[in-house]
Amino acid sequence: MKKLMMAAAVAMMGSPVVAAPLCDDLGFAGLLASCNRGEDIQLTLASGEPLGEDATLESGAYYTLVVTADGSAELAIEGASFFRSIWMNEIVINKIEIRPMAIDSIEFDKAGVAELSFIAIKPGRHTLRIPGSTGETQSITLSIQ
């Protein structure tokens, strides 16, 4: 009886859903292959300026989030749900590579650039925002499909 119930449950669920990378031949590099890279996501941290544009990401694809601060104010971006929905390869700041387990936010005290390379994993809608801000242009939505 137990085996029959398990077989029925598997039949109802169907085959597992698998995220498809952007290319067919990943080669030795796997998901980090150059053919599996989506377009860079550009964010600007500047006093009174829009943060960036909403983007749709493909689960299983490799992306780079480029955050540029102009130094006009001490600003940060936060987005715990987004950062928990990706596998982060590295963060590069001033040509220093950091390989973190996880982050909640990044703060800039002065002008600079941080590049976060990652693979989108968990589907859903995630918000990156400037903490404490309420304006519509001070956040973006990243949708992982």
CYANA upper distance limits for C-alpha pairs under 8 A (distance plus 0.5 A):
  1 MET  CA      5 MET  CA      6.80
  2 LYS  CA      6 MET  CA      6.81
  3 LYS  CA      7 ALA  CA      6.65
  4 LEU  CA      8 ALA  CA      6.68
  5 MET  CA      9 ALA  CA      6.71
  6 MET  CA     10 VAL  CA      6.74
  7 ALA  CA     11 ALA  CA      6.65
  8 ALA  CA     12 MET  CA      6.66
  9 ALA  CA     13 MET  CA      6.79
 10 VAL  CA     14 GLY  CA      6.70
 19 ALA  CA     59 SER  CA      6.18
 19 ALA  CA     60 GLY  CA      6.17
 20 ALA  CA     59 SER  CA      7.72
 20 ALA  CA     60 GLY  CA      6.66
 21 PRO  CA     31 LEU  CA      7.67
 21 PRO  CA     36 ASN  CA      6.60
 21 PRO  CA     58 GLU  CA      8.11
 21 PRO  CA     59 SER  CA      7.82
 21 PRO  CA     60 GLY  CA      5.53
 21 PRO  CA     61 ALA  CA      5.81
 22 LEU  CA     35 CYS  CA      7.35
 22 LEU  CA     36 ASN  CA      5.29
 22 LEU  CA     37 ARG  CA      7.73
 22 LEU  CA     38 GLY  CA      8.36
 22 LEU  CA     58 GLU  CA      8.33
 22 LEU  CA     60 GLY  CA      8.28
 22 LEU  CA     61 ALA  CA      6.60
 23 CYS  CA     35 CYS  CA      6.22
 23 CYS  CA     36 ASN  CA      6.05
 26 LEU  CA     30 GLY  CA      5.40
 26 LEU  CA     31 LEU  CA      6.90
 26 LEU  CA     32 LEU  CA      8.48
 26 LEU  CA     33 ALA  CA      6.17
 26 LEU  CA     35 CYS  CA      7.71
 26 LEU  CA     36 ASN  CA      7.79
 27 GLY  CA     33 ALA  CA      7.61
 28 PHE  CA     33 ALA  CA      8.29
 29 ALA  CA     33 ALA  CA      5.39
 31 LEU  CA     36 ASN  CA      6.80
 31 LEU  CA     60 GLY  CA      7.60
 31 LEU  CA     61 ALA  CA      7.35
 31 LEU  CA     62 TYR  CA      7.33
 31 LEU  CA    119 ILE  CA      8.31
 32 LEU  CA     36 ASN  CA      7.12
 32 LEU  CA     37 ARG  CA      7.98
 32 LEU  CA     62 TYR  CA      6.79
 33 ALA  CA     37 ARG  CA      7.69
 36 ASN  CA     61 ALA  CA      6.04
 36 ASN  CA     62 TYR  CA      6.42
 37 ARG  CA     61 ALA  CA      6.49
 37 ARG  CA     62 TYR  CA      5.11
 37 ARG  CA     63 TYR  CA      6.21
 38 GLY  CA     57 LEU  CA      8.23
 38 GLY  CA     61 ALA  CA      6.98
 38 GLY  CA     62 TYR  CA      6.49
 38 GLY  CA     63 TYR  CA      5.75
 38 GLY  CA     64 THR  CA      8.45
 39 GLU  CA     63 TYR  CA      7.06
 39 GLU  CA     64 THR  CA      8.02
 40 ASP  CA     63 TYR  CA      6.54
 40 ASP  CA     64 THR  CA      5.47
 40 ASP  CA     65 LEU  CA      6.42
 40 ASP  CA     66 VAL  CA      7.43
 41 ILE  CA     55 ALA  CA      8.12
 41 ILE  CA     63 TYR  CA      8.05
 41 ILE  CA     64 THR  CA      6.74
 41 ILE  CA     65 LEU  CA      5.23
 41 ILE  CA     66 VAL  CA      6.53
 42 GLN  CA     52 GLY  CA      6.98
 42 GLN  CA     53 GLU  CA      8.50
 42 GLN  CA     65 LEU  CA      6.63
 42 GLN  CA     66 VAL  CA      5.48
 42 GLN  CA     67 VAL  CA      6.72
 42 GLN  CA     68 THR  CA      8.31
 43 LEU  CA     51 LEU  CA      5.96
 43 LEU  CA     52 GLY  CA      5.44
 43 LEU  CA     53 GLU  CA      8.40
 43 LEU  CA     65 LEU  CA      7.95
 43 LEU  CA     66 VAL  CA      6.59
 43 LEU  CA     67 VAL  CA      5.24
 43 LEU  CA     68 THR  CA      6.72
 44 THR  CA     49 GLU  CA      8.12
 44 THR  CA     50 PRO  CA      7.65
 44 THR  CA     51 LEU  CA      5.59
 44 THR  CA     52 GLY  CA      6.86
 44 THR  CA     67 VAL  CA      6.39
 44 THR  CA     68 THR  CA      5.45
 44 THR  CA     69 ALA  CA      6.37
 44 THR  CA     70 ASP  CA      8.21
 45 LEU  CA     49 GLU  CA      7.89
 45 LEU  CA     50 PRO  CA      8.49
 45 LEU  CA     51 LEU  CA      6.60
 45 LEU  CA     67 VAL  CA      7.64
 45 LEU  CA     68 THR  CA      6.48
 45 LEU  CA     69 ALA  CA      4.93
 45 LEU  CA     70 ASP  CA      6.96
 45 LEU  CA     75 LEU  CA      6.98
 45 LEU  CA     76 ALA  CA      7.95
 46 ALA  CA     50 PRO  CA      8.29
 46 ALA  CA     51 LEU  CA      8.25
 46 ALA  CA     69 ALA  CA      6.52
 46 ALA  CA     70 ASP  CA      6.07
 46 ALA  CA     71 GLY  CA      7.48
 46 ALA  CA     72 SER  CA      6.37
 46 ALA  CA     73 ALA  CA      7.26
 46 ALA  CA     75 LEU  CA      8.17
 47 SER  CA     72 SER  CA      6.25
 47 SER  CA     73 ALA  CA      6.37
 49 GLU  CA    137 THR  CA      8.12
 49 GLU  CA    138 GLN  CA      8.35
 50 PRO  CA    137 THR  CA      5.18
 50 PRO  CA    138 GLN  CA      6.25
 50 PRO  CA    139 SER  CA      8.47
 51 LEU  CA    129 ARG  CA      8.34
 51 LEU  CA    137 THR  CA      6.54
 51 LEU  CA    138 GLN  CA      5.71
 51 LEU  CA    139 SER  CA      6.57
 51 LEU  CA    140 ILE  CA      7.49
 52 GLY  CA    137 THR  CA      7.97
 52 GLY  CA    139 SER  CA      8.02
 52 GLY  CA    140 ILE  CA      6.86
 53 GLU  CA    140 ILE  CA      6.49
 53 GLU  CA    141 THR  CA      8.33
 54 ASP  CA    140 ILE  CA      5.53
 54 ASP  CA    141 THR  CA      5.37
 54 ASP  CA    142 LEU  CA      6.31
 55 ALA  CA    140 ILE  CA      8.45
 55 ALA  CA    141 THR  CA      7.11
 55 ALA  CA    142 LEU  CA      5.55
 55 ALA  CA    143 SER  CA      6.88
 56 THR  CA    142 LEU  CA      6.30
 56 THR  CA    143 SER  CA      5.20
 56 THR  CA    144 ILE  CA      6.44
 56 THR  CA    145 GLN  CA      7.68
 57 LEU  CA     61 ALA  CA      8.07
 57 LEU  CA    120 ALA  CA      7.40
 57 LEU  CA    142 LEU  CA      7.50
 57 LEU  CA    143 SER  CA      6.43
 57 LEU  CA    144 ILE  CA      5.17
 57 LEU  CA    145 GLN  CA      6.66
 58 GLU  CA    120 ALA  CA      7.16
 58 GLU  CA    144 ILE  CA      6.21
 58 GLU  CA    145 GLN  CA      5.68
 59 SER  CA    119 ILE  CA      7.93
 59 SER  CA    120 ALA  CA      5.36
 59 SER  CA    121 ILE  CA      5.45
 59 SER  CA    122 LYS  CA      7.26
 59 SER  CA    123 PRO  CA      7.12
 59 SER  CA    144 ILE  CA      6.37
 59 SER  CA    145 GLN  CA      6.08
 60 GLY  CA    119 ILE  CA      6.49
 60 GLY  CA    120 ALA  CA      6.11
 60 GLY  CA    121 ILE  CA      6.31
 61 ALA  CA    119 ILE  CA      5.97
 61 ALA  CA    120 ALA  CA      6.45
 62 TYR  CA    117 SER  CA      7.75
 62 TYR  CA    118 PHE  CA      6.18
 62 TYR  CA    119 ILE  CA      4.88
 62 TYR  CA    120 ALA  CA      7.17
 63 TYR  CA    117 SER  CA      6.18
 63 TYR  CA    118 PHE  CA      5.97
 63 TYR  CA    119 ILE  CA      6.66
 63 TYR  CA    120 ALA  CA      8.00
 64 THR  CA    115 GLU  CA      6.93
 64 THR  CA    116 LEU  CA      5.96
 64 THR  CA    117 SER  CA      4.76
 64 THR  CA    118 PHE  CA      6.84
 65 LEU  CA    115 GLU  CA      6.12
 65 LEU  CA    116 LEU  CA      5.51
 65 LEU  CA    117 SER  CA      6.82
 66 VAL  CA    113 VAL  CA      7.55
 66 VAL  CA    114 ALA  CA      6.48
 66 VAL  CA    115 GLU  CA      5.04
 66 VAL  CA    116 LEU  CA      7.00
 67 VAL  CA    113 VAL  CA      6.13
 67 VAL  CA    114 ALA  CA      5.73
 67 VAL  CA    115 GLU  CA      6.79
 68 THR  CA    111 ALA  CA      8.04
 68 THR  CA    112 GLY  CA      6.44
 68 THR  CA    113 VAL  CA      5.00
 68 THR  CA    114 ALA  CA      7.14
 69 ALA  CA     75 LEU  CA      8.36
 69 ALA  CA    108 PHE  CA      7.20
 69 ALA  CA    110 LYS  CA      7.62
 69 ALA  CA    111 ALA  CA      5.41
 69 ALA  CA    112 GLY  CA      5.79
 69 ALA  CA    113 VAL  CA      6.79
 70 ASP  CA    110 LYS  CA      7.68
 70 ASP  CA    111 ALA  CA      5.08
 70 ASP  CA    112 GLY  CA      7.30
 71 GLY  CA    108 PHE  CA      8.15
 71 GLY  CA    109 ASP  CA      7.50
 71 GLY  CA    110 LYS  CA      4.75
 71 GLY  CA    111 ALA  CA      4.38
 71 GLY  CA    112 GLY  CA      7.93
 72 SER  CA    110 LYS  CA      8.01
 72 SER  CA    111 ALA  CA      8.15
 73 ALA  CA    109 ASP  CA      7.81
 73 ALA  CA    110 LYS  CA      7.76
 74 GLU  CA    107 GLU  CA      7.88
 74 GLU  CA    108 PHE  CA      6.30
 74 GLU  CA    109 ASP  CA      5.15
 74 GLU  CA    110 LYS  CA      7.02
 75 LEU  CA    107 GLU  CA      6.27
 75 LEU  CA    108 PHE  CA      6.04
 75 LEU  CA    109 ASP  CA      7.34
 75 LEU  CA    130 ILE  CA      7.43
 76 ALA  CA    105 SER  CA      7.29
 76 ALA  CA    106 ILE  CA      5.91
 76 ALA  CA    107 GLU  CA      4.41
 76 ALA  CA    108 PHE  CA      6.43
 76 ALA  CA    130 ILE  CA      6.11
 76 ALA  CA    131 PRO  CA      7.14
 77 ILE  CA    105 SER  CA      6.01
 77 ILE  CA    106 ILE  CA      6.07
 77 ILE  CA    107 GLU  CA      7.05
 77 ILE  CA    128 LEU  CA      6.80
 77 ILE  CA    129 ARG  CA      5.79
 77 ILE  CA    130 ILE  CA      5.17
 77 ILE  CA    131 PRO  CA      6.93
 78 GLU  CA    104 ASP  CA      6.38
 78 GLU  CA    105 SER  CA      4.72
 78 GLU  CA    106 ILE  CA      7.23
 78 GLU  CA    128 LEU  CA      6.05
 78 GLU  CA    129 ARG  CA      6.01
 78 GLU  CA    130 ILE  CA      6.85
 78 GLU  CA    131 PRO  CA      6.85
 79 GLY  CA     83 PHE  CA      6.75
 79 GLY  CA    104 ASP  CA      6.66
 79 GLY  CA    105 SER  CA      7.05
 79 GLY  CA    126 HIS  CA      7.81
 79 GLY  CA    127 THR  CA      6.35
 79 GLY  CA    128 LEU  CA      5.08
 79 GLY  CA    129 ARG  CA      7.07
 80 ALA  CA     84 ARG  CA      6.54
 80 ALA  CA    103 ILE  CA      7.79
 80 ALA  CA    104 ASP  CA      5.32
 80 ALA  CA    105 SER  CA      7.82
 81 SER  CA     85 SER  CA      6.82
 81 SER  CA    126 HIS  CA      6.56
 81 SER  CA    127 THR  CA      8.03
 82 PHE  CA     86 ILE  CA      7.27
 82 PHE  CA    126 HIS  CA      5.63
 82 PHE  CA    127 THR  CA      7.25
 82 PHE  CA    128 LEU  CA      7.79
 82 PHE  CA    142 LEU  CA      8.18
 83 PHE  CA    102 ALA  CA      7.39
 83 PHE  CA    103 ILE  CA      6.97
 83 PHE  CA    104 ASP  CA      7.18
 84 ARG  CA    102 ALA  CA      7.72
 85 SER  CA    120 ALA  CA      7.24
 85 SER  CA    121 ILE  CA      6.15
 85 SER  CA    122 LYS  CA      5.27
 85 SER  CA    123 PRO  CA      8.04
 86 ILE  CA    118 PHE  CA      6.87
 86 ILE  CA    119 ILE  CA      6.17
 86 ILE  CA    120 ALA  CA      5.14
 86 ILE  CA    121 ILE  CA      5.48
 86 ILE  CA    122 LYS  CA      7.16
 87 TRP  CA    118 PHE  CA      6.00
 87 TRP  CA    119 ILE  CA      5.70
 87 TRP  CA    120 ALA  CA      7.08
 87 TRP  CA    121 ILE  CA      7.24
 88 MET  CA     99 ARG  CA      8.03
 88 MET  CA    100 PRO  CA      7.66
 88 MET  CA    101 MET  CA      7.96
 88 MET  CA    102 ALA  CA      8.03
 88 MET  CA    116 LEU  CA      7.78
 88 MET  CA    117 SER  CA      6.67
 88 MET  CA    118 PHE  CA      4.76
 88 MET  CA    119 ILE  CA      7.00
 89 ASN  CA     99 ARG  CA      6.79
 89 ASN  CA    100 PRO  CA      8.38
 89 ASN  CA    116 LEU  CA      8.08
 89 ASN  CA    117 SER  CA      5.95
 89 ASN  CA    118 PHE  CA      5.58
 89 ASN  CA    119 ILE  CA      7.99
 90 GLU  CA     97 GLU  CA      6.78
 90 GLU  CA     98 ILE  CA      5.91
 90 GLU  CA     99 ARG  CA      5.02
 90 GLU  CA    100 PRO  CA      7.18
 90 GLU  CA    116 LEU  CA      6.34
 90 GLU  CA    117 SER  CA      6.00
 90 GLU  CA    118 PHE  CA      7.64
 91 ILE  CA     97 GLU  CA      6.25
 91 ILE  CA     98 ILE  CA      5.52
 91 ILE  CA     99 ARG  CA      6.89
 91 ILE  CA    100 PRO  CA      8.07
 91 ILE  CA    114 ALA  CA      7.21
 91 ILE  CA    115 GLU  CA      6.01
 91 ILE  CA    116 LEU  CA      4.91
 91 ILE  CA    117 SER  CA      6.98
 92 VAL  CA     96 ILE  CA      5.85
 92 VAL  CA     97 GLU  CA      5.02
 92 VAL  CA     98 ILE  CA      6.66
 92 VAL  CA    114 ALA  CA      6.19
 92 VAL  CA    115 GLU  CA      5.62
 92 VAL  CA    116 LEU  CA      7.02
 93 ILE  CA     97 GLU  CA      7.21
 93 ILE  CA     98 ILE  CA      8.48
 93 ILE  CA    113 VAL  CA      6.94
 93 ILE  CA    114 ALA  CA      5.39
 93 ILE  CA    115 GLU  CA      7.29
 94 ASN  CA    112 GLY  CA      8.45
 94 ASN  CA    113 VAL  CA      7.87
 94 ASN  CA    114 ALA  CA      8.15
108 PHE  CA    112 GLY  CA      7.76
120 ALA  CA    144 ILE  CA      7.19
121 ILE  CA    144 ILE  CA      7.98
122 LYS  CA    144 ILE  CA      7.22
123 PRO  CA    143 SER  CA      7.66
123 PRO  CA    144 ILE  CA      5.00
123 PRO  CA    145 GLN  CA      5.49
124 GLY  CA    143 SER  CA      6.14
124 GLY  CA    144 ILE  CA      5.78
124 GLY  CA    145 GLN  CA      7.24
125 ARG  CA    141 THR  CA      7.02
125 ARG  CA    142 LEU  CA      6.37
125 ARG  CA    143 SER  CA      4.84
125 ARG  CA    144 ILE  CA      6.95
126 HIS  CA    141 THR  CA      6.01
126 HIS  CA    142 LEU  CA      5.69
126 HIS  CA    143 SER  CA      6.63
127 THR  CA    139 SER  CA      7.15
127 THR  CA    140 ILE  CA      6.18
127 THR  CA    141 THR  CA      5.02
127 THR  CA    142 LEU  CA      6.70
128 LEU  CA    139 SER  CA      6.03
128 LEU  CA    140 ILE  CA      5.94
128 LEU  CA    141 THR  CA      6.93
128 LEU  CA    142 LEU  CA      8.10
129 ARG  CA    133 SER  CA      8.04
129 ARG  CA    138 GLN  CA      6.36
129 ARG  CA    139 SER  CA      4.52
129 ARG  CA    140 ILE  CA      6.96
130 ILE  CA    138 GLN  CA      6.33
130 ILE  CA    139 SER  CA      6.91
133 SER  CA    138 GLN  CA      6.92
134 THR  CA    138 GLN  CA      7.52
135 GLY  CA    139 SER  CA      8.09
